[in-house]
């Protein structure tokens, strides 16, 4: 594909501007590691929310979501529940509050507030650091594959996908290592604006180029219907026959069972809290628990409309104009070519450069956020804690530079050996998260769960996530989740009851500071005996109700831009009504209740 010199100029100016912005504000990050990794907790919540949304707006995920929307239509709005995308609802309702009250820098440091400093706590600390690094490297490999494939499809130079990926990861790494959290957040603000403009423009192009009648002729019956029965009931026969084989291979034909598994897995994974990556880092970087909750809510608001304008626009353009090329591929359909085809054929000069810059920004923001999150575990939780606890701030910042570079190098190596976007996506969302879930659910809600239980739950879960796909041939991969979860849960419970409870003083301090609901009665009784004025958290029923409303609200935010692009006017009206009603309920039953939330206690040195 040949880009016009105007488009190439826009891309080059954008890349140079991002590096320059990152370097210009890098001095603020070198004060100490709290500033380097969390921005000194001085960044406004709405800025962090846009930054977080920008980090989730990645090329690799966009390519997958275009495929999902192309094949499954409106029912595709549920497939991101595989991650699950509604974990942001759990965070906005209560988990961001709980996490921010702990007032720590990383998920590993948080474990000390929960389990103390004994041997069990040290083992749990090792396990979460290991998981954080494995998951971060997995996400970096995931991004590496996506940017390489994308760049090789669009940019005019005859360079391999891996070489392109090396170039863009190198440029991004420059300003991330130099500027830490400040560089990441403020470059992501600029990247978000570019992505939003480009995404909405794609949706508008699709609305203007594709009539409702043309789209209707290109899709099977039920494609525009968000509701479903026991079966998926999407028959592509006579339109694009080989898609039926793809649906069968995905394993989504019995959609009600698959949907139930997504909800089962999604609630458990969401209840475990944010994984130790850039999402958790944004929560910990907010000024207070209330701002942490607001930040998590803002992510859904600013992310979904522009992103799904692009996804729906690309899907609709491909459905009407790219189907002959897909038919010619026979059974070897490559849906990852949809995005480059639609952009290459329907985006005008000038806007092409903006869109390309926006998609490169999507990669850079995700990659930058991931790179900035990982070294915190190496520097704060290993180097500072075990190797050099008395070093000065400059030493810790320099170690952060070194660790960032090392993490990028390892993630790049894994990107070279992974075959496809889908393979790493399925492993991250189903297998790896299955190993993480049990231990991280129990840590919030059950007082008796101890550091040994956490360690063995994580170890058995991660091992099960690696072994199960090799010995259990179940499709789709999400059906392996209950097996992995059960093995991990067994490891948690056996190790917990085989060892002594954690120090009650640690548990009381955690309970008073974080104020979780759940099975905490023995600890609660001791806290009340010492402090009769302590108020327990009795918001369980309210939080669960708000989560259900929040998931409906979030799903409507996803469906709205798709209905807009496919020009289903009444469905747009219905989506707006659902958004308005659910927003009103959340205003009364969630937002108004945040006013009484306590501020975080000062973080210990």
N, C-alpha and C positions, 0 to 999 in steps of 0.2 A: 504494500500500500504506500502511495506517495502522498506525503503531507505537503501542503503549501508552505512557502517560506514564512508567511504570516503566522501560521499555526506553530511552526518550529520555533519562531522567535518568542511567541507567548510562553511556550514550554520552557525555553532556556531562561527567560526573564524570571519566570516563576521559581525555578530551581535555585537560581542565584539569590533571589529575594528571601527564600526560606533559610538558606544557609546564613545570609547576612543578618536576618532578624535573630536567628538562634545565637549567633556570636555577639550581637550587640547587647543582648540582655543577659549574657552568660555570667557577668560579674556578680549578679545577685545570687547566683547559685553556689558560689565558692565560699560563702561564709562558714557553713558547716554542713554536715550531712542531712540535718533536718531541713535546711533550705534546699540542698541538692535534690533530695528525694521527695519532699512534701511542700516545697515552696514556703517553708516557715509557717505554714497554716495561715497565710495572709491573703490567699487568692479568693475572690468572691465565689459563692456557690454556683451562680449562674454561669460564670466563666468556666469553672471546673465541669459543669454539666455539659456545656457545648464541647469542651475538650474531650470528655468521656464519649459523647456521641460521635465526635469526629473519629476517635480511635476505633469505634465499632463499625464505621462506614468503610469497610475494606473492599479491595478489588476482588479478592478470592471469594468472599461471601457473596458479593454482588453477582458474580458469574454463576454461582450455585443458585441464588434466588431467582435469577432470570430463567434458568432451566426449570425450576420448580413452578414458577408462574406460567411459563409456556405450556408445560405438560398438565398441570393440575388446576390451573385457573384460580378461582377464588378460594377453593379448598386449600390452595397452597399457602394461605395466610397462617394456617395452623402448623405447617411443617417446621418453621423456626422454633416451635416449642421443643424440638429435639435438643436445642442447646441447654436449657430452655430460655427463650427470650423473655418470658414473664418473670424471670428472677429479679428484674428491675422493679417489679411491683412489690415483691416481698421486701426488697431493700427499702423502697420508699415508705412502706407502711410501718415497718418496725426494725428490720435488721440493720439498716444504716445507723439508726439511733443507738442500738446496742453496741455496734462495732465502734462508733466514734466515741462513745462514753469511756471506752477502755483507754483511749488516749495514747496509742502506741504508734510505732512507725511501720511495722510489718505484721503479717499474720503469724510469723514465728515468735515475735516479741509478745504478741497477744497471748500466746499459750502460757507464758510465764504468769500473766495475771489470772489465768484460769487454773493452772495446775501447780504453780509454785516453782521451786528450784530443785526439787529432789531428782532422783535418778529417772523416775517415770517422766517427769517434765523435760529432762534433758533428752530422753529418747524421743518424746513427742516433737521436740524442737528439731531434731535431726530429720525426722520423717517429713515434716511440713516443708523444711528447706529443700529437701530432695524433691518432693512433689512440685514445689514452686518452680524449681529449675527445669525439671522434666517438662512441665506443662508450658513454660515460657519458650523453651527450645522447640517444642512441638508447634506452638503458634508462630514462631519465627520461620520454621520450615514451611508451614502452611502459607505464610505471606510470601516467602521466597518463590515458591512455585507459581503463585498467582501473578506476581509482578513480572516474572520472566516470560510467562506465556502471553500476558497482555502486551508487554512492550514489543516482543518479537512479532506480534500480529499487526502492530500499528506503526511503529517507528521505522523510518525509511532505510536505516543502515542494515547491512547484512551481518548481523551479529546473532549468536545463539541465545536462546532464552536464559540460560544460566549466566552468560556474560552480561546481559542486560540486568538481571537480578543483582549481580555483584556491583554493577555501577550504581544502581539506585539505593541499595543497602549501604554502600560506602558513603554516598552523599548524605543520607539521613543520619548515619552514625556520627558523622563529623559534628553536627550541631547538637545532637543529643548528648554525646559524651562531654562536650564542652559546657553546655548550659543546663543540664539536668532538667528538673521539673519546670522551671521557668521557661526554658527554651521550648520544651515539648508543648506546654499549655498555650503559649502565645503564638507559636507557629501553627498550632492546631486551630486557633481561632481564625486565622487567615485562610487556612485550608478548608475549614467548614464553609466559609462564605463562598469560596470558589465551587466547592462540591454542590452546595445548595442551588446556586445559580445554574450550574450545568445540568443538574438533575431535573429541576423544574422545566428547563428549556427542552429537554428530551421528551418529557411528558406532553408539553405543548405541541411539539413537532408531531408526535403520534396522534394527538387529537385532531390536528389539521390534516394529516395525511391519510388516516384510516377512518372510514365511515363505520357506523354501527353495523350496517348491512354487510360490508366487506369482512368485518371481524366475525360476524355470525356465520358466514359461509366457511370460515377457516377453522372453526372450533367445533367439537362435538357437543351434543345436548348435555346440559348440566354444567358446562365449563364456567358459566357466569353465576352459578348458584353456590353460595357460601355454605349452605346447609347440606347435610349428607345423611345417608341411612346406614344400614349394616355394611353394604358394599359401596365401593367408590362410584361405580356406575358411570365411568367415562370410557366410551368406546370410540377409538380413533379410526376404526375401519372405514376405508374409503377416503379418508382425509390424509392421514399419515400413519399407515398401518403399523410400521415398526415401533411406534410409540407404545402400542399395547404391550409389546415384549419388554419395553423399558419399565413400564408400570409393574408388570409381573416380576421383573428382576428386582425392582425396588422393594417389593413385598407389601405394597400399600393397598392392594385390592380389597382386602377385608378392613376397610377404613375404620370402622367403629372399634375393632379390637386394637388396631394400631393407635388410634386416638386415645383410647383408654390407657395404653401403655405410656404414651407421651405425658398424659396428665399424672399418672402414678410416678413416673420418673421425675417429671418436672417439679412436682410439689416437694419431693424429697430433696432433689438437688438444690432447689431454691431455698428450702428451709435450712440447708447447710450453711447458707451465707455465701458472700462473694468469694470466688477462688482467689488465691494469692497472686493476682496479676494487677494490671493497671486499673481495673475497676475498683478493687479494694483500695488501691493507692489513692484514688480520687476521693473516696469516702474519708480516709484517714487524713487527707490534706485539707478538709473543710474546717471552718472556724469553730463549729459547735455541732452537737447532735442534731439540732433542728435544721441547720444548714445542710447537714449530710443527707437528711431525708428529702429536703427540697431539691438538692442536687440530683438525687436518684430519680425523682419524679420528672425533672426537667429533661433528662436524657430521652425519655419516651416522646416527649412533646416535640423536641427539636430534631430528633432522628428520623422518625418514620415517614412524615409527609414528604420531604424532599427525596429520601432514599427510594420510597415506593413509587414516586412519580417517575423516577428513572427506570426502575425495574419493570413497572407496568408498561412504560413507553417502549423500552427495548423489546419486551416480550410481544407486544401488539404489532410492532413493525416487523418483527421476525415471523410471526404467525401468518401475516398477510403476504409478505414479500419473499421470505427465505424458505418457505416450505418446499418449493421445487428442488432446491439444492439439498435439503435434508432428505427428501425422497430418493435422490440419486445416490445417497450414501448407503441405502439398503439397511441392513441390520447393524452397520457400524456407525451409528449416529454419534456425532460429537457436538453436544449441546453447548460446549464451551466456546464454539465458534459463533454463537448467536450474537454475543455482545460485540465482537469486532465487526461482524457483518452489518449490524444495524447502524453502528456509529459510522463506519466507512461509507455507507450508501445514503444516509439521510441527514447528516449533520453538515451545515454549510461552513465554508472557510471563515475563520475567526472564532466562531463558536466551537469548531473542532478543536482549536488550540486550548480554549477555556475548558472544554470537556476533558481533553487529555490531561491538562494540568490538574483538573479536579479529581480524576481517577488516580493519577499519580499521587495527589495529595491524600487520597483515601488510603493508599498503601503506606505512604510515609507517616501518616498520623498513627495508624495501627502499629507499624513497626517501631516508631519512636516511643510510643507509650509502653510497648512491651520491653524494649531495651532499657528504658528508664526504671521499670519496675524490678527487673531481675537482680541487678547488682545490689539493691538494698538488702537482699537476703544474704548475699556473700559478704558484704562489708559490715552491715549492722549486726547480723546474726551469727557470723562465723569469725571474721577477722577481728572486729571490735570486742566480741564477747569472749573468744577463746585464745586469740593469738596476740593481740596488742591492745589491751583495754585502756591503756593510758596515753595513747598517741594524741597528737594535737589535731585540730580540725582540718588543717591543710593535708595532713597525711591521709586522713580518711577520704577526703575528696579525691586525692591522687589515686588511692586504691579503687575508688569508684570508677575513675577513668579506665584503669587497667581491667577491672572486672567487666565493664561494659563491652570493651573490645573483645575479651575472651568469650563472652556469651554470644556476641554477634558471630564470631568465627565458628563456634560450635553449631549454632543454628543454621549457618550457611552450609556447613558440611552435611548436615542432615537433609537440607533442602536439595542437595545434589542426588541423594540416593532414594528419595521418595518418588513414587511413580506418578501419582495423580492427586489432584485437589480432593477428590471424593474420598480417597483412602485415608488421608490424614484427618479429614473432617470427621469421618465416621469413628476413627479411633479416639480422637479427642473428646467428642461429645458423648460417646456411648461407653467405650471401654475405660478410658482414663478417669472420666467423671464418675463412673460406677465405683471405682476403687476409692474415690475421695469422699463419697457421700455419707456412708454410715457413721464414721468417726466424727465428721463435722456437723452432723445433725445432733448427735448425742451430747456434744460438748456444750451446746447452748441450753438444753432443756432438762438434763438429768444430773442431779448433784453428785450421785455416786460414781459416775463415769470419771475415771482417773487417767493420769498420764500414760500408764502402761497400757490401758485399754485403747487410748488414742493411737499409741505407737503400733501396737499389734493389729489394730483395725486398719490403719493405713498400709502397713506392710502386707497383710493378707489381701487387702483390696487391690493394691497396685500389682501384686503378683497375679491375682486372679484376672485383672484387666489385661495382663500380658499373655496369660496361658489360655484363658477361656476361648478367645477367637481361634486358637490353634486346634482345639480339641472339640469344640462345639460349632457345628456348621448350621447356624440359624440365620435366616434372613427375614426381615431386615435386622441389622446388628443391634438395634435397640432391645430386641428380645433377649439378648445376652445380659442386659442390665440386672434383672432380678437375681440371676445366678451370682454375678459379681458382688452385688449388694448383700446377698445372703451370706456369702463367704466372709466378707468384710465385717458384717454385723456379728457373726459368730466369733470372729477374732476379737472384736471389741468387748463382747459380753464375757467370754471365757477369761480373757486377761484381766478385766476389771474385777471380777469376783475372785480371781486367784491371787489378788494383791490387795494391800490395805487401801482404805480411802485416802484421798489427799488431805493435807493439813487443813483442819477446819477453819483456821484463821485466814488462810488463803481463800477458801470458799466463801467465807462471810464477807471478806473485803470485795471479792468479785461480785457477789450477789448485791451488795449495797451500791456498788459503783455502776454496774451495768443494768441492774434491775430487770432481769429476764422473767418471763412467766414460764411455767412448766413444772417439773417434778422437783421442787426445791424445799419441800416442807421442813425437813430436819434443820436445814440451814436457816430458813425463815424463822423458825421458832427461836433459835439461838440469837439471831439478830434482833428480834422483837424483845427478847429478855434483856438485852443490853440497851436497846433504843426503842422504847414503846411508841415513839412518834414516827417510826419508819413506816412508809406506805408501800405495800406490796403492789406489784404490777398485776392488775386484774383485767387487763385489756385483751385477753385471749379471744373471746367471742367477737369483740369489736374488730380486732385485727383480722380475724378469719373472714368476717363479712366484708371488710374493706378490700381484702385480697381478691375475693370473687368479683366484686364491683370493679376493682382495678384491672383485672384481666379482661373483663368485658370492655372497659374503657380503652385499654391498650390495643385490643384486637380491632376495635372500631377505628382507631387511629391508623392502623395498617390497612384496613379495607377501604377507607375513604379515598385515598389517592388512586387506588386501582379502579374503583367505580368511576372516579372522575375521568380517568384516561380512557376507559372503555365506553364512556358516555351513557352510563346507566343512571339517568337523572333521578328516578324515584329512589334507587338504592343510595345515591348520594344524600338525599334528604333523610332517609331512614338512619344512615350512619351518623349524620349530624345530630339527629334527635337523640340517638343512643349516647353519643359523646356528651351532649348537653346534660342529659339526665344523670349519667354516671359522674360527670364532673361536679354537678350540684351535690350529689350524695357524698362524694369524697371531700368536697369543701366543708360540708357540715360535720361529717363523721371522722375525718382524718385531719385536714389542714387546721381547722379551728382547735383541735385538741393539741396541736404542736406548741401552742403558746405557753403551756405550762411545763414544757420539757426543760430539765436542768441543763446548765452549761457543763462542758467537760471540765474535770479537775485538771490542774496543771500536770503536764507530763514530767515524770521524774527524769533527772539527768542521767 
